[in-house]
Amino acid sequence: TTKPTTQKSSKSSSTAPEMPKSFDDFTFSKKKDLATTYTNSDGDLFVVAYGKGETVEANSTNLHDIETIGKWTCGKDSDDTPMCLTEAHSGTVLTLMIDTPFSTLTEISDSFLDAWK
């Protein structure tokens, strides 16, 4: 039997567009597996992961201190890293920045979504 795996190739089957090369003050830095990293002029890292067909509920079960800000569900993982999730492009988008308040993270995340079309 075959078990579901994370798609690594065959981009044609994905409904999500390519991640933007830049948005606001952030520019593409690297992509590793499902995570795409952007860096701004201050050297801050903004990480985005996209899971096709996934839901916010399924991806936020391990988070604590959960808050809802607009369309984003934000919380902290076991390392207290702030992250926010929302559904877009028939899947779930997870964004994170170390030591960043949820309000700032959702603003940057909204700008990313606006550019990701």
Residue pairs with C-beta under 8 A, 6 or more apart in sequence:
6 33
6 34
7 13
7 14
7 52
8 33
14 52
15 52
15 89
15 90
15 91
16 50
16 52
16 88
16 89
16 90
16 91
17 89
17 116
17 117
19 28
19 31
19 36
19 48
19 50
19 116
20 28
20 112
20 115
20 116
21 27
21 28
22 28
22 38
22 115
23 38
23 111
23 112
23 114
23 115
23 116
24 40
24 108
24 111
24 115
25 40
25 41
25 42
26 38
26 39
26 40
26 46
26 108
26 112
27 38
27 39
27 40
28 36
28 37
28 38
29 37
29 38
29 39
29 45
30 36
30 37
31 37
34 49
34 50
34 51
35 47
35 48
35 49
36 47
36 48
36 49
37 45
37 46
37 47
37 48
38 45
38 46
38 47
38 48
38 112
39 45
39 46
40 46
44 97
44 100
45 97
45 98
46 95
46 96
46 97
46 108
46 112
47 95
47 96
47 97
48 93
48 94
48 95
48 112
49 93
49 94
50 88
50 89
50 91
50 92
50 93
50 94
51 59
51 91
51 92
51 94
52 89
52 90
52 91
53 90
53 91
54 91
54 92
55 87
55 92
56 73
56 85
56 86
56 87
56 92
58 92
59 85
59 92
59 94
60 66
60 73
60 75
60 85
62 77
62 78
63 75
63 76
63 77
63 83
64 75
64 76
65 75
65 76
66 73
66 74
66 75
67 73
67 74
67 75
67 102
68 74
69 84
69 102
69 103
69 106
70 106
70 110
71 86
72 84
72 85
72 86
72 102
72 105
72 106
72 109
73 84
73 85
73 86
74 82
74 83
74 84
74 85
74 102
74 105
74 106
75 82
75 83
76 82
76 83
77 83
81 96
81 98
82 96
82 97
82 98
82 99
82 100
82 101
82 102
82 105
83 94
83 95
83 96
83 105
84 94
84 95
84 96
84 102
84 105
84 106
84 109
85 92
85 93
85 94
85 95
86 92
86 93
86 109
86 113
87 93
88 113
88 116
89 116
93 109
93 113
95 105
95 108
95 109
95 112
96 105
97 104
97 105
97 108
100 108
